């Protein structure tokens, strides 16, 4: 085993362990933070494999944007910060989900092995060629996706600020603390 193999194995174990912790934890914020660790370690896997551009895109898009969007959604929806048992499933549901996940992974592995026959043909490409295809051919789908995410973010903010019923706005004003006079006006009055 070479040093690259050992590094890839270690970073892969960190990725897998943090992904499992992200799915199994009962704390929503902890799940999002474990997702950050998992996606960051996956970026490390790409770095060990020599795909620096893919590692950078992984960090920027997934860790920098998607996880921040998830945390923003958690803050807007006033999700419980602590341990939440609201969405716990029964043991039967958990076993069924485990079987379905294992069957999907086995089907994907069998498809990939039969498609590539155990050998993967890696074509020597350059970052320049990838950038030309990414920012030439595929620039509009990425721009439309970013626009869609921006619209979703603005819509979520607008929905979070809406009152759920007409009485909510009156209740919010009635329970608001009274405004205090500025310090300068209090000192002039005395």
C-alpha positions as a printed NumPy array, in Angstrom:
array([[  0.   ,   0.   ,   0.   ],
       [  1.24 ,   3.431,  -0.883],
       [  0.867,   6.622,   1.103],
       [ -1.927,   7.761,  -1.212],
       [ -3.834,   4.54 ,  -0.554],
       [ -3.52 ,   4.976,   3.213],
       [ -4.598,   8.636,   3.016],
       [ -7.547,   7.76 ,   0.787],
       [ -8.596,   4.994,   3.19 ],
       [ -8.388,   7.287,   6.239],
       [-10.267,  10.146,   4.609],
       [-12.823,   7.672,   3.238],
       [-13.408,   6.274,   6.724],
       [-13.931,   9.79 ,   8.077],
       [-16.363,  10.499,   5.236],
       [-18.357,   7.321,   5.852],
       [-18.425,   7.668,   9.639],
       [-19.539,  11.3  ,   9.548],
       [-22.197,  10.478,   6.937],
       [-23.591,   7.74 ,   9.19 ],
       [-23.544,  10.138,  12.162],
       [-25.304,  12.773,  10.061],
       [-28.145,  10.391,   9.316],
       [-28.46 ,   8.787,  12.75 ],
       [-28.198,  11.761,  15.114],
       [-31.358,  13.13 ,  16.715],
       [-30.089,  16.736,  16.795],
       [-30.925,  18.562,  13.567],
       [-28.103,  21.077,  13.885],
       [-25.629,  18.308,  14.707],
       [-26.825,  16.444,  11.6  ],
       [-26.065,  19.51 ,   9.471],
       [-22.635,  19.887,  11.066],
       [-21.819,  16.197,  10.525],
       [-22.865,  16.745,   6.911],
       [-20.253,  19.524,   6.714],
       [-17.6  ,  17.093,   7.973],
       [-18.706,  14.394,   5.552],
       [-18.725,  16.674,   2.5  ],
       [-15.422,  18.251,   3.512],
       [-13.801,  14.845,   3.908],
       [-15.192,  13.831,   0.526],
       [-13.405,  16.863,  -0.868],
       [-10.258,  15.465,   0.746],
       [-10.856,  12.185,  -1.11 ],
       [-10.935,  14.106,  -4.377],
       [ -7.717,  15.877,  -3.416],
       [ -5.94 ,  12.582,  -2.728],
       [ -7.105,  11.317,  -6.128],
       [ -5.58 ,  14.39 ,  -7.798],
       [ -8.831,  16.096,  -8.824],
       [ -8.146,  19.498,  -7.322],
       [-10.87 ,  21.324,  -9.277],
       [-13.538,  18.83 ,  -8.242],
       [-12.376,  19.129,  -4.611],
       [-12.656,  22.922,  -4.765],
       [-16.091,  22.766,  -6.375],
       [-17.159,  20.259,  -3.704],
       [-16.117,  22.706,  -0.991],
       [-17.645,  25.755,  -2.624],
       [-20.942,  24.304,  -3.786],
       [-21.819,  21.713,  -1.186],
       [-20.099,  22.84 ,   1.993],
       [-20.262,  26.543,   1.225],
       [-23.739,  26.79 ,  -0.249],
       [-25.951,  23.763,   0.318],
       [-25.151,  23.267,   4.004],
       [-25.497,  26.998,   4.657],
       [-28.894,  26.815,   2.937],
       [-29.865,  23.88 ,   5.179],
       [-28.8  ,  25.78 ,   8.308],
       [-30.665,  28.868,   7.081],
       [-33.799,  26.745,   6.59 ],
       [-33.414,  25.333,  10.103],
       [-33.239,  28.864,  11.503],
       [-36.264,  30.061,   9.504],
       [-38.486,  27.151,  10.474],
       [-37.617,  27.406,  14.168],
       [-36.606,  23.748,  14.18 ],
       [-35.841,  22.277,  17.591],
       [-32.187,  22.689,  18.473],
       [-31.993,  19.846,  20.965],
       [-32.854,  16.172,  20.683],
       [-36.037,  15.716,  18.659],
       [-38.109,  12.548,  18.713],
       [-40.941,  13.999,  16.602],
       [-39.956,  12.028,  13.501],
       [-38.736,   8.797,  15.081],
       [-39.739,   5.686,  13.219],
       [-40.383,   2.258,  14.581],
       [-37.773,  -0.489,  14.523],
       [-39.608,  -2.104,  11.608],
       [-39.299,   1.095,   9.551],
       [-35.596,   1.368,  10.361],
       [-34.93 ,  -2.238,   9.314],
       [-36.932,  -1.736,   6.106],
       [-34.938,   1.43 ,   5.335],
       [-31.662,  -0.418,   5.987],
       [-32.684,  -3.251,   3.65 ],
       [-33.8  ,  -0.798,   0.944],
       [-30.536,   1.151,   1.241],
       [-28.404,  -1.994,   1.073],
       [-30.367,  -3.274,  -1.931],
       [-29.934,   0.06 ,  -3.737],
       [-26.191,   0.069,  -3.026],
       [-25.865,  -3.53 ,  -4.249],
       [-27.81 ,  -2.738,  -7.438],
       [-25.647,   0.319,  -8.106],
       [-22.435,  -1.637,  -7.483],
       [-23.561,  -4.484,  -9.757],
       [-24.476,  -2.012, -12.504],
       [-21.144,  -0.194, -12.29 ],
       [-19.136,  -3.423, -12.217],
       [-20.993,  -4.85 , -15.213],
       [-20.726,  -1.564, -17.131],
       [-17.004,  -1.098, -16.625],
       [-16.004,  -4.741, -16.277],
       [-13.689,  -4.027, -13.355],
       [-11.554,  -1.605, -15.369],
       [-12.118,   2.105, -15.481],
       [-10.73 ,   3.921, -18.502],
       [ -9.449,   7.248, -17.211],
       [ -8.88 ,   9.704, -20.014],
       [ -6.176,  12.234, -19.414],
       [ -8.   ,  15.55 , -19.316],
       [ -6.928,  18.945, -18.229],
       [ -8.524,  21.493, -15.995],
       [ -8.669,  23.856, -18.972],
       [-10.775,  21.406, -20.987],
       [-13.087,  20.862, -18.03 ],
       [-13.439,  24.607, -17.493],
       [-14.175,  25.135, -21.179],
       [-16.967,  22.561, -21.082],
       [-18.28 ,  23.725, -17.723],
       [-18.347,  27.445, -18.492],
       [-19.082,  27.049, -22.196],
       [-21.574,  24.256, -22.719],
       [-23.031,  23.953, -19.219],
       [-23.019,  27.573, -18.045],
       [-26.75 ,  28.193, -18.569],
       [-28.005,  25.222, -16.526],
       [-25.75 ,  26.295, -13.63 ],
       [-26.95 ,  29.903, -13.89 ],
       [-30.593,  28.793, -13.947],
       [-29.975,  26.594, -10.914],
       [-28.416,  29.488,  -8.996],
       [-31.396,  31.671,  -9.932],
       [-33.778,  28.965,  -8.725],
       [-31.929,  28.713,  -5.397],
       [-32.054,  32.501,  -5.002],
       [-35.809,  32.535,  -5.67 ],
       [-36.307,  29.724,  -3.134],
       [-34.27 ,  31.607,  -0.531],
       [-36.213,  34.855,  -1.027],
       [-39.528,  32.973,  -0.986],
       [-38.565,  31.201,   2.241],
       [-37.695,  34.521,   3.85 ],
       [-40.979,  36.039,   2.673],
       [-42.98 ,  33.07 ,   3.965],
       [-41.216,  33.209,   7.314],
       [-42.211,  36.841,   7.76 ],
       [-45.893,  36.321,   6.901],
       [-48.368,  36.239,   9.756],
       [-50.222,  32.92 ,   9.878],
       [-53.54 ,  34.554,  10.784],
       [-54.794,  38.167,  11.074],
       [-54.692,  38.019,  14.891],
       [-50.984,  37.107,  14.932],
       [-49.877,  40.547,  13.819],
       [-51.991,  42.231,  16.533],
       [-50.683,  39.821,  19.191],
       [-47.098,  40.468,  18.123],
       [-47.57 ,  44.241,  18.472],
       [-49.351,  43.885,  21.836],
       [-46.595,  41.714,  23.327],
       [-43.71 ,  43.794,  21.97 ],
       [-41.694,  45.587,  24.652],
       [-42.369,  49.333,  24.916],
       [-39.905,  51.571,  23.114],
       [-37.568,  53.538,  25.315],
       [-36.771,  57.174,  24.894],
       [-33.315,  58.038,  23.57 ],
       [-30.8  ,  58.955,  26.274],
       [-30.318,  62.448,  24.865],
       [-34.027,  63.37 ,  25.217],
       [-34.112,  62.089,  28.83 ],
       [-31.145,  64.2  ,  29.853],
       [-32.603,  67.345,  28.22 ],
       [-35.867,  66.935,  30.11 ],
       [-34.17 ,  66.908,  33.498]])
